[in-house]
Amino acid sequence: MRKTFYTRFRLATRGKAIFWIPLIFLLAVIFSYFVFLTPDEGGIATFMSMAIIALVGYYYGPVPGFITSILFGAAMFFLHSQMPTEDVIARFVFTLFGGQSYWGEVADYVIGYGLMGITGFFAFDKDLKAKRKGLMMNKNFIIGFGIAALLRFIEGIWNCYYFYDLKKGSVWANLGYSTWYSFWYIGIEVILSLIIILLPPVSSAIRYIGECATDREYRSNTNYL
C-alpha cells in the first residue's frame, strides 16, 4: 500500500522530541501575540500561550519541560517586555545592572513562565492508561497546569509586591493590590485556558498530539497508520 505524504510525515516525526519541542515552542510564541488584555501597569493576558508551553513538560518530563519553559520566558521578555529591546541589551547583556523594577520584569517572565515545567511531574502516559479505562482524558495535564498556574499567580503577587514601589499604604493594601493586579493578567488567562482545555475537541487534540510526540500508542500497533 502506497503511503501518502501525510503518512510518511507522521512516521518520520512521531516520537521525535527534536521536532515536537521546537514546534510547540513556536506555537506558544505565535499564540502569545493573541493578547486580549494588557493592564496599564504591565503584563499581558495571552490566548493559551502558558498552556501550550506547558505541554512540553507534560509530554517529555520535567527536565525538557523546565528548560523549554525558562527559554520561553526569556523569549517572552524580549518580545513583550515594556522595555525597548535596546534597553534590555544595554542593561542586562552588557552592563548587567538595572533598576529594581527591571529585575522584577525579568523575574516575572523567566520564573513565571519557567514554572510551567511543573507539568513534567504529571506524566502523559498515565493519562493514556486512564483513557484506555474510560476515565477523564488529560486529567494529569489539567492538574499539573493548574498547579503550575497557581504557583505563577503566587509568583506574580510576590513580584508585584517586592519589586515595585506600590505606595498603597499598609502591607495588606499592597498585597491586595498585587493579588488583584496578578489576577487580571494571569488569572484570567488561566481560567480561559482551562475552559478551552476541557472542551472535548481540544482535549482529544492534546491526547492525539501527545501520541504523535511521544510514540506511546504506536509502539504496540505498527498497523495504526
N, C-alpha and C positions, 0 to 999 in steps of 0.2 A: 504494500500500500504506500502510495506516494505521500510524503509528508509535506504539508503546507509550510509557508514561511513562518506563520504563527506557531505552528507545532515545533519547527526547528528552533525558533527563538526561545520557546519555553524550555525545551530540552537543554539548550545551551546556557540558560540563565538560572534555572531552578537550583536552589541551594547555594548560589554564588553570592556570598556576602559582599565581595568586592564590587558587584554590580548593584545590589539592592540597597546597601547603606548609602552610597552617594546619591542614588535615585531618591530615597526617602528624604535625605538632607536637602536636595534641590527642591523637592516638592514642598517641604516645610518653609524654605526661603520664599518660594513663589506665593504660598498661602499667607505668609507674613505681610504681604502687600495688600491683602484684603482686610483693611483696617476699618472697623465700624465705630470705634470710639477712641478719641485721643484727648485725655484730660489736659487742661491748660498747663498744669504743673509738670507734665511729663508722663511717660509710659504710654503704651498702646494696647488696645484690646484687638487682637487679630482673629481671623477666622480659622480656627483649628490648628494653628502652627505648633502650639505646645503638644497637642495630642498626636500630631503626625510625627514629630521628632521623638516622642516617647515610644513609638513603635519599634525603634532600633533596639532599645533595651529589652522590650517585650519579646522580640523575635530572636535576638542573639545573646542576651545575657547582660549582666551589669557592667563588665569592662568595656565592651563596644558601646553600650548604652551611655555610660558616663562620658567617655571620650567624645563621642559624637555630639552629645548634648552640650558639653562645655564649648566645643568648637562652634556649635550653632549659636550659643550665647554670645561668643566673641564676634561672630559674623553679624548677629543682630545689633550688637553695639555699634559696629562700623556702619551698618546700613540704616539704622533707625535712631541712633543717638541724636539728642538735640544739639550736640556739639558738632560744628563743621569738621569734616574729615581732616583738614589740615591742622586743626587744633588738637585733634586726637593724636595725630602723628607727632606733633611738636611736644605735647605734654607727656606722652606715655612711651613712645618708641625711642625718642632721642633724649629727652630730659628726665623722664621717669619721675615726674612730680606733678602735682596739680592740687587744686583746692579740694576741700573735703567733699563737696558735692560732686566733683568729678569722679572721685573714687567710689562714691555712692552709686553713681550711674554704672560704673564698671561692674561693681559687685552685683547690682540688680540684674544685669543681663547675664553675666558669666555664671554666678552662683545660682541665680533664679532659674535659668533655663537648664543649667547643669543638673539640677535636681530631678529633671525628667528621666535621668538614667536609672532612677529607683525602680522603674518598671522592669529592669533586668532581673530583679529578685522574684518576679511573678511570671513563671515560665509559660511560654506559648504552648509547649507540648502537653502541659497539664490541662489546658483548655481544650486541646484536641481530644483527650481522653474523656473529658466531660461532655463534649459534643457527641461522641460515639454513644454515650449513655443517655443521650437525650436531654442533658442538662443545659443550663444557660450558656450560650456561646460568649467567649471573650470575658467571662466573669473576672478572671485574674487581671486582665488588662484594665478593666474598669476600676478594680480595687487599687491596683498599682498606680494608675494615673491619678486616681482620687487622692491617694496618699502623697504622691509627688506634688500635685497641685496645692494641697493643703500646706505642705512644707514651703512651697514657693510663696504662698499667701502670707505665711508667718515671716518668711524672709523679707517680703515686701513691707510688712509692718515695721520690722526691725530696721530695715534700710531707711525708710522714710523718717523714723523717729531718731535714729542715730546720726545719720549723715547730713540731715537738712535742718537748718535753724528755723524751727516752726514758729516759735514765739506765740503759742496759742494759750499760754497761761500755765495751768497746772500740768503735772505729769499725765494725769488721766485725760485731760483735754487733748494733749498732744497724741496720746495713744489712740484716743477716739478718732481724731482726725486721720491718723496714719492708717487705722483699720478701714475707715470709710473710703479713703483715697485708694488703698490697695484693692478694695472690693471692686471699684469701678474699672480698673484696668486688668485685674487678674481674675477676680471672682466672676465677673460677667462672662469672660471668655471660657472659663471652666464650666460654668453652668450650661452655656450654649453647646460646648463641645460634648459634654456628657449626654445631652438630649439627642444630639446628632448620632453619637456612637451607638445609642440604644435603638436607633431605627433599624429594622430588620435588614434592608438592603446594605446599609453601611456596615452593620455587624457581620454580614456574610462576606462583604468585600475584605474586611480586616482578616477574617479567617482564611479566605482564599489566597490573598497576597502572602499571608504567613506560610501557607503550604508551599507556595512557589518559592518564597525567600529562604525557607529552611529545609525544603525537600522532605518534610516529616511524613506526609501522607503517601508520597510516591515510592518510597523505598520498598514497600511490600506490594506494590501494584504497578508493575512495569507496563501494563497494557492501558494505563489510565489515559494516555494520550493517543 
